[in-house]
């Protein structure tokens, strides 16, 4: 037969096993005594009253979860699929246990519904170009809704925006047309600048005809440098006039 001291020792060990809890640095224990909230304790060694006390562990580390892809209709009636990632953590363990049945599931559902409602307020161009503004708006709304649960949403990031194939082709055509428009504008600006410079040069030459002769001689020098061709270049009579006058004298 088992001796009474051994039985007592086993009972004591079972009681201690149910009474002692060790919580890590990032954990808190929400304790209920006979169903009433006592409060959050930890980290370290926690002593419970067996049978009377019940403890629920709460992780205070930042949690990252992906918001499943959501069908969103933008303000300009374009259907897209959008997914996101949410970073949050528990800042009040008591509220996270008492005020909501499952804070992980509740936060996920709030993130999904908020993603659809907020993105539906933007046009497609804004959705693609103003990601930072949209992320901040999502974070603020979700954080306000989860605050009563003791949840702090720190970051919300829109990850992917999947467009229909037809819309991808339309955007590609639009981008190509925009590039052609910019190229034509740059070419026209270059022509305008060149015409202005030519007009300024013509005005200078008109005031001082000698510059035209210097330009003519420079052109002859450049043409003469090309040895692979023969060029017949007419010489204006104005260049020979000074020499003819000296010969007549």
KAHUHU-V432070 format. One record per residue. RES is the residue in one small letter. SS is DSSP state (A for helix, B for strand, O for the rest). Layout:
RES:SS
RES:SS
//
This chain:
x:O
x:O
x:O
x:A
x:A
x:A
x:A
x:A
x:A
x:A
x:A
x:A
x:A
x:A
x:A
x:A
x:A
x:A
x:A
x:B
x:B
x:B
x:B
x:O
x:O
x:O
x:B
x:B
x:B
x:B
x:B
x:B
x:B
x:O
x:O
x:B
x:B
x:B
x:B
x:B
x:B
x:O
x:O
x:B
x:B
x:B
x:B
x:O
x:O
x:O
x:O
x:O
x:B
x:B
x:B
x:B
x:B
x:B
x:B
x:O
x:O
x:O
x:B
x:B
x:B
x:B
x:B
x:B
x:B
x:B
x:B
x:B
x:B
x:O
x:O
x:O
x:O
x:O
x:B
x:B
x:B
x:B
x:B
x:B
x:B
x:B
x:B
x:B
x:B
x:B
x:O
x:O
x:A
x:A
x:A
x:A
x:A
x:A
x:O
x:O
x:O
x:O
x:A
x:A
x:A
x:A
x:A
x:A
x:A
x:A
x:A
x:A
x:A
x:A
x:A
x:A
x:A
x:A
x:A
x:O
x:O
x:O
x:O
x:A
x:A
x:A
x:A
x:A
x:A
x:O
x:A
x:A
x:A
x:A
x:A
x:A
x:A
x:A
x:A
x:A
x:A
x:A
x:A
x:A
x:A
x:A
x:A
x:A
x:A
x:O
x:B
x:B
x:B
x:B
x:B
x:B
x:B
x:B
x:B
x:B
x:B
x:B
x:O
x:O
x:A
x:A
x:A
x:A
x:A
x:A
x:A
x:A
x:A
x:A
x:A
x:A
x:A
x:A
x:A
x:A
x:A
x:A
x:A
x:A
x:A
x:A
x:A
x:A
x:A
x:A
x:A
x:A
x:A
x:A
x:A
x:A
x:A
x:A
x:A
x:A
x:A
x:A
x:A
x:A
x:A
x:A
x:A
x:O
x:O
x:A
x:A
x:A
x:A
x:A
x:A
x:A
x:A
x:A
x:A
x:A
x:A
x:A
x:A
x:A
x:O
x:O
x:O
x:O
x:O
x:O
x:O
x:O
x:O
x:O
x:O
x:O
x:A
x:A
x:A
x:A
x:A
x:A
x:A
x:A
x:A
x:A
x:A
x:A
x:O
//
